[in-house]
């Protein structure tokens, strides 16, 4: 099983504010089996409580510990309202489920193939904040560069899901990928 122990350094090198949550280097999903050999980044929204500058990461504990129906960790990082990346796991996480394939991402185990960002916003009547968007672009470009791939290896969960996921809500994924490509070229 691969580990992305380089994640904190790579994100900080890209100018992203990082909080290392507990023993994130050793936290990983033990259920579902499979390896962790990421080739891309998968964007999600948490679909939790409404976030704000004063309540920037209400889904943090769920992302670390999981839910009754799905054990944690539920992502590699949670992106809070203020654009801070909270590192949850350097290992496999239960965020993607089965991938139906999208772009260069093949069908298969999305938890093996993708590094997952949970962007903390409700996804019903709230969109990601500008700080979340900007930090997600910078962080995604940095990780894609580290993985040796390109912006086509960045997907929204709704593009790979085999179960009808809609996340991330209210964002043009092609435009977001174009911004990652621009950041890679900068």
Secondary structure, DSSP 8 states (H G I E B T S, - for coil): ----TTHHHHHHHTT--EEE-SSTTT----SS-------EEEEEE---S--BTTBTTTTHHHHHHEETTEES---SEEE-TTS-EEE--SS--SS--EEEEETTEEEEEHHHHEEEEEE-S-SSS----HHHHHHHHHHHHHHHHHHT--GGGEEEHHHHBSS----STT--HHHHHHHHHHHHH-
